[in-house]
Amino acid sequence: MKTMMLKAANGAPSARIDAEVTMQAIETVSMPLRESATEALDHPVRGRVNAWGLRLLDAYFHRKYRDIKREAFGGLPRVVVEIGAGTGANLRYLDPGTRVIAIEPNVHMHRYLRAAARRWHVPVDLRAATAERIPLPDGSVDAVMCSLVLCSVRIPARALAEIRRVLRPGGRFWCLEHVAAPEGTALAQVQRALARPWHWLFEGCDPRRDVTGLLRAAGFASVEVRPFTLHTGIVPIRRQVAVVAVR
Ligand SMILES: C[S@@+](CC[C@H](N)C(=O)[O-])C[C@H]1O[C@@H](n2cnc3c(N)ncnc32)[C@H](O)[C@@H]1O
């Protein structure tokens, strides 16, 4: 059994847990192949464009997020579920050897994700599934993470219920998300003006989603939210939050 420290959003050690999770202990909930395949996001054009675009933006986002992601995702337990892992942008912030169960419905991301896993020495168990139906048993993991995903999931309340379900009591969910700007601000106007094309282009991404409100309503024992501004020319995503929620 391995004992480790978990970090709060401010980087300070905040809880001590016994992480006896091994990949062997986490059994997959059996799901018929056909069913899981229909959950894949495999639009022949947009799926590829998004995968390629994310890969292209990898270095840019690393420059923008480096410090905040190191703080949020550094020192996580040795087994982590990552929702919407994309092209593997977050793997570099995990300790080498961390095992990641990656839930990624866009199959066009998978080859980039596998390459990132090799590059950062983070073994990945990749599932073409969605956050709304995570193929893991109840209470089977200590840590779930994601970035820039809750804006895109089709049924966010169900996705959050699923994240809670797979976490053990006391387990944590770390996420970084862009959020809706307060009404009346210039940023809110930009988000409103771009919402429709944005949603189409980025496969369901809603720049106006009240992610913080959804997290607070999701039944976690505690939700710690740290707002920050991402200094980026991608204006609709400038307003963001770093969240740690405890089941
Ligand atoms: C903007 S990308 C972010 C990717 C990665 N997390 C990052 O920060 O670079 C959004 C990701 O969420 C995934 N996604 C969309 N809908 C999803 C769902 N219902 N369940 C899980 N992932 C989803 C997309 O396929 C995509 O990989």
The ligand as an SDF file (V2000), in Angstrom:
LIG
                    3D

 27 29  0  0  0  0  0  0  0  0999 V2000
  -10.9620   21.3480  -25.8820 C   0  0  0  0  0  0  0  0  0  0  0  0
  -10.6100   19.6550  -25.8790 S   0  0  0  0  0  0  0  0  0  0  0  0
   -9.5350   19.5410  -24.4530 C   0  0  0  0  0  0  0  0  0  0  0  0
   -8.6060   18.3700  -24.5390 C   0  0  0  0  0  0  0  0  0  0  0  0
   -7.6060   18.2660  -23.3860 C   0  0  0  0  0  0  0  0  0  0  0  0
   -8.2660   17.9920  -22.1480 N   0  0  0  0  0  0  0  0  0  0  0  0
   -6.7650   19.5080  -23.2880 C   0  0  0  0  0  0  0  0  0  0  0  0
   -6.8620   20.2470  -22.3030 O   0  0  0  0  0  0  0  0  0  0  0  0
   -5.9930   19.7530  -24.2360 O   0  0  0  0  0  0  0  0  0  0  0  0
  -12.1120   18.9130  -25.3060 C   0  0  0  0  0  0  0  0  0  0  0  0
  -12.0090   17.4160  -25.1990 C   0  0  0  0  0  0  0  0  0  0  0  0
  -13.1920   16.8870  -24.6080 O   0  0  0  0  0  0  0  0  0  0  0  0
  -13.5780   15.7350  -25.3320 C   0  0  0  0  0  0  0  0  0  0  0  0
  -15.0070   15.4940  -25.1300 N   0  0  0  0  0  0  0  0  0  0  0  0
  -16.0440   16.0650  -25.7730 C   0  0  0  0  0  0  0  0  0  0  0  0
  -17.2130   15.5730  -25.3350 N   0  0  0  0  0  0  0  0  0  0  0  0
  -16.8900   14.6720  -24.3720 C   0  0  0  0  0  0  0  0  0  0  0  0
  -17.6600   13.8130  -23.5320 C   0  0  0  0  0  0  0  0  0  0  0  0
  -18.9800   13.7940  -23.5850 N   0  0  0  0  0  0  0  0  0  0  0  0
  -17.0050   13.0070  -22.6770 N   0  0  0  0  0  0  0  0  0  0  0  0
  -15.6520   13.0280  -22.6020 C   0  0  0  0  0  0  0  0  0  0  0  0
  -14.8750   13.8260  -23.3660 N   0  0  0  0  0  0  0  0  0  0  0  0
  -15.4890   14.6290  -24.2340 C   0  0  0  0  0  0  0  0  0  0  0  0
  -13.1950   16.0660  -26.7620 C   0  0  0  0  0  0  0  0  0  0  0  0
  -13.1150   14.9270  -27.5710 O   0  0  0  0  0  0  0  0  0  0  0  0
  -11.8610   16.7530  -26.5540 C   0  0  0  0  0  0  0  0  0  0  0  0
  -10.8090   15.8370  -26.4800 O   0  0  0  0  0  0  0  0  0  0  0  0
  1  2  1  0
  2  3  1  0
  2 10  1  0
  3  4  1  0
  4  5  1  0
  5  6  1  0
  5  7  1  0
  7  8  2  0
  7  9  1  0
 10 11  1  0
 11 12  1  0
 11 26  1  0
 12 13  1  0
 13 14  1  0
 13 24  1  0
 14 15  1  0
 14 23  1  0
 15 16  2  0
 16 17  1  0
 17 18  1  0
 17 23  2  0
 18 19  1  0
 18 20  2  0
 20 21  1  0
 21 22  2  0
 22 23  1  0
 24 25  1  0
 24 26  1  0
 26 27  1  0
M  CHG  2   2   1   9  -1
M  END
$$$$
